Amino acid sequence: EDGRMPEGLDRLREIFDRAVTCTEGERSRLIRDGCGGDLELEAQVWRLLREHDAAQDSLVERMGLLAGSDLPLAIPGFNVLRELGRGSMGVVHEAEQDWPRRRVAIKILSLSVFGREGLKRFSLEAEALARLEHEGIARIYEARARVSREDPRPFLVMELVDGAPITTYASAHSLSIRQRLTLLRALCDAVQHAHSQGVIHRDLKPSNILVTERGQSKI
C-alpha cells in the first residue's frame, strides 16, 4: 500500500543491481554472499543476469553491424558542432543544446569498447560524475541511453569547459611559482572532493585538467 516492493523482491533487485556491474569473476562471490545460502534467491538472480546479458549481447551484435558503416552524427535536441577529442572510452564533441540554449560537451561511448564491460564502465562513470558538485569539476547535465533510434550508443551531456591544459595555461600566462602552487592547491581540493565521494580519477594529466581565462581549473 505504501508503494514499496516486497522484501524478497527488494533484496533480489539489490543483489542484481550490484552483480550486473561486476566482472565475471566477482559475480559468484557477490551473489553467494548476498543470498546467504538462499538457493532459490541465487537462482532468481542468475536468471535475471542471463536475461540481461542476452539483451546486451544482442545490442553488441547490432553495434558490430553498425561499426562497419559511417553513421552521421545526429543527436535529437543538439546541434553537433565539432569533435573535441578522443579517449579510451569515447569521443567528445562540442554541441549546442536546443533547450535550454547552451554550449555543451557530449561524450559518446566509443564503438571500439562497446560491449557489456564497456557499458558497465560508462554507466559507472555517469553515476560517479552525477555525485560530484564542485567548481573544479566539470558538471554532468544528463546521461542518455542512446544517441538515436539508429545509433544505440549511450552518451553524457556535460559542461563545456573553454580553457587550456593546465601546463599550457601556466606557460602562456608566465605564472610565478606562488601562482602555480595556488592553481595546484585548487586542483587538489577538487580531487579531494571526488575522493570524498568515492570517486578516483585514474587518468589525471594536463590534457584532462583545463584552466579557463578566469583562472578556474576544471577536471
C-alpha positions as CSV (number, residue, x, y, z in Angstrom):
1,E,0.0,0.0,0.0
2,D,2.9,2.4,0.7
3,G,4.4,1.7,-2.8
4,R,7.4,-0.3,-1.5
5,M,8.5,-3.6,-3.1
6,P,8.0,-6.8,-1.0
7,E,11.1,-7.6,1.0
8,G,12.1,-10.5,-1.2
9,L,11.9,-8.6,-4.4
10,D,13.7,-5.6,-2.9
11,R,16.5,-7.9,-1.9
12,L,16.6,-9.5,-5.3
13,R,16.8,-6.2,-7.0
14,E,19.6,-5.0,-4.7
15,I,21.7,-8.1,-5.4
16,F,21.1,-7.9,-9.1
17,D,22.0,-4.2,-9.3
18,R,25.3,-4.9,-7.6
19,A,26.1,-8.0,-9.6
20,V,25.3,-6.5,-13.0
21,T,28.2,-4.1,-12.8
22,C,30.7,-6.7,-11.5
23,T,33.3,-8.6,-13.6
24,E,32.5,-12.2,-14.3
25,G,35.0,-13.3,-11.6
26,E,33.3,-11.2,-8.9
27,R,29.8,-12.2,-9.6
28,S,29.8,-15.7,-8.0
29,R,31.2,-14.5,-4.7
30,L,28.9,-11.4,-4.5
31,I,25.8,-13.4,-5.2
32,R,26.8,-16.2,-2.9
33,D,27.5,-13.8,0.0
34,G,24.4,-11.6,-0.8
35,C,22.0,-14.5,-0.9
36,G,23.3,-16.0,2.3
37,G,22.6,-19.6,1.4
38,D,19.1,-18.9,-0.1
39,L,19.4,-21.2,-3.2
40,E,16.1,-20.1,-4.7
41,L,17.2,-16.4,-4.5
42,E,20.5,-17.3,-6.1
43,A,18.7,-19.0,-8.9
44,Q,16.5,-15.9,-9.5
45,V,19.5,-13.6,-9.5
46,W,21.3,-15.8,-12.1
47,R,18.2,-16.0,-14.3
48,L,17.9,-12.2,-14.3
49,L,21.6,-11.8,-15.1
50,R,21.4,-14.3,-18.0
51,E,18.4,-12.4,-19.5
52,H,20.2,-9.1,-19.0
53,D,23.4,-10.4,-20.6
54,A,21.5,-11.9,-23.6
55,A,19.9,-8.5,-24.2
56,Q,23.3,-6.8,-24.1
57,D,24.8,-9.4,-26.5
58,S,22.0,-8.6,-28.9
59,L,22.9,-4.9,-28.7
60,V,26.6,-5.6,-29.1
61,E,25.9,-7.6,-32.2
62,R,23.8,-4.8,-33.6
63,M,26.7,-2.4,-32.9
64,G,29.1,-4.7,-34.7
65,L,27.0,-4.3,-37.8
66,L,26.9,-0.5,-37.3
67,A,30.7,-0.3,-36.8
68,G,31.2,-1.1,-40.5
69,S,29.1,1.9,-41.6
70,D,29.8,5.6,-41.4
71,L,26.9,6.8,-39.3
72,P,26.2,10.5,-39.5
73,L,26.2,12.0,-36.0
74,A,22.8,13.5,-35.4
75,I,21.5,13.8,-31.8
76,P,17.9,14.9,-31.3
77,G,17.9,18.1,-29.3
78,F,21.5,19.0,-30.1
79,N,23.4,20.6,-33.0
80,V,26.8,18.9,-33.0
81,L,29.5,21.4,-34.0
82,R,32.9,19.7,-33.9
83,E,34.9,17.0,-32.3
84,L,36.9,18.0,-29.3
85,G,38.9,14.8,-28.6
86,R,39.0,11.0,-28.3
87,G,39.9,8.8,-25.4
88,S,39.9,5.1,-24.5
89,M,36.2,5.2,-23.6
90,G,34.7,7.5,-26.1
91,V,34.8,10.6,-28.3
92,V,33.8,14.1,-27.1
93,H,32.0,16.7,-29.3
94,E,31.1,20.3,-28.8
95,A,27.4,20.9,-29.4
96,E,24.7,23.4,-28.9
97,Q,21.7,22.2,-26.9
98,D,18.3,23.3,-28.2
99,W,16.7,23.8,-24.8
100,P,17.9,25.2,-22.6
101,R,20.1,27.0,-25.1
102,R,23.7,26.5,-24.2
103,R,27.0,25.0,-25.4
104,V,27.8,21.6,-24.0
105,A,30.3,18.8,-24.4
106,I,28.8,15.4,-25.4
107,K,30.8,12.2,-24.6
108,I,29.7,9.2,-26.7
109,L,30.8,5.7,-25.9
110,S,33.4,4.5,-28.5
111,L,32.5,1.7,-30.8
112,S,35.8,0.0,-30.0
113,V,34.8,-0.6,-26.4
114,F,31.1,-1.2,-27.0
115,G,30.1,-4.3,-25.1
116,R,28.9,-5.4,-21.6
117,E,32.1,-4.3,-19.8
118,G,32.3,-1.0,-21.8
119,L,28.6,-0.3,-21.0
120,K,29.2,-1.1,-17.3
121,R,32.2,1.3,-17.1
122,F,30.3,4.0,-18.9
123,S,27.3,3.6,-16.6
124,L,29.5,3.7,-13.5
125,E,31.2,6.9,-14.9
126,A,27.8,8.6,-15.3
127,E,26.8,7.7,-11.8
128,A,30.1,8.8,-10.3
129,L,30.0,12.2,-12.1
130,A,26.5,12.8,-11.0
131,R,27.6,12.7,-7.4
132,L,30.2,15.4,-7.8
133,E,29.3,19.0,-7.2
134,H,32.5,21.2,-7.2
135,E,33.5,24.3,-9.1
136,G,36.7,22.5,-10.0
137,I,35.0,19.5,-11.7
138,A,33.1,19.7,-14.9
139,R,29.4,19.1,-14.3
140,I,27.3,16.4,-15.9
141,Y,23.9,17.7,-17.1
142,E,22.3,14.4,-18.1
143,A,23.0,10.8,-19.3
144,R,21.1,9.3,-22.2
145,A,20.7,5.7,-23.1
146,R,21.2,6.1,-26.9
147,V,22.2,8.6,-29.5
148,S,19.2,7.9,-31.7
149,R,17.0,5.0,-32.8
150,E,19.6,4.1,-35.4
151,D,22.6,4.6,-33.2
152,P,22.2,2.9,-29.7
153,R,25.4,4.2,-28.2
154,P,24.9,5.9,-24.8
155,F,26.2,9.4,-24.1
156,L,26.8,12.0,-21.4
157,V,25.9,15.7,-21.7
158,M,28.5,17.7,-19.8
159,E,29.6,21.2,-19.0
160,L,31.7,22.6,-21.8
161,V,35.0,23.9,-20.4
162,D,36.5,26.7,-22.5
163,G,40.1,26.5,-21.4
164,A,43.6,25.4,-22.0
165,P,45.6,22.4,-20.4
166,I,46.9,23.5,-17.1
167,T,50.6,23.4,-18.2
168,T,49.8,25.4,-21.3
169,Y,47.9,28.0,-19.3
170,A,50.8,28.3,-16.8
171,S,53.3,28.9,-19.5
172,A,51.1,31.2,-21.6
173,H,50.4,33.4,-18.5
174,S,54.0,33.2,-17.2
175,L,52.7,32.2,-13.8
176,S,55.1,32.5,-10.8
177,I,55.8,29.6,-8.5
178,R,53.3,31.0,-6.0
179,Q,50.6,31.3,-8.7
180,R,51.3,27.8,-9.9
181,L,51.0,26.4,-6.4
182,T,47.7,28.3,-5.9
183,L,46.4,26.7,-9.1
184,L,47.7,23.3,-7.9
185,R,46.0,23.7,-4.5
186,A,42.7,24.4,-6.1
187,L,43.2,21.3,-8.2
188,C,44.0,19.2,-5.2
189,D,40.8,20.5,-3.5
190,A,38.7,19.3,-6.4
191,V,40.4,15.9,-6.4
192,Q,39.8,15.6,-2.7
193,H,36.1,16.3,-3.2
194,A,36.0,13.5,-5.7
195,H,37.8,11.1,-3.3
196,S,35.3,12.1,-0.5
197,Q,32.5,10.8,-2.8
198,G,34.3,7.5,-3.5
199,V,35.5,8.6,-7.0
200,I,39.1,8.2,-8.1
201,H,40.2,9.8,-11.4
202,R,42.6,7.2,-13.0
203,D,43.8,9.4,-15.8
204,L,44.8,12.8,-14.3
205,K,47.1,14.5,-16.8
206,P,47.4,18.1,-18.2
207,S,45.1,17.4,-21.1
208,N,42.4,16.4,-18.7
209,I,42.8,19.5,-16.5
210,L,41.7,22.7,-18.2
211,V,42.0,26.2,-16.9
212,T,39.6,29.0,-18.1
213,E,40.7,32.6,-18.8
214,R,39.4,33.5,-15.3
215,G,41.9,31.1,-13.8
216,Q,39.4,28.4,-12.8
217,S,40.8,24.9,-13.2
218,K,38.4,22.1,-14.2
219,I,38.9,18.4,-14.1
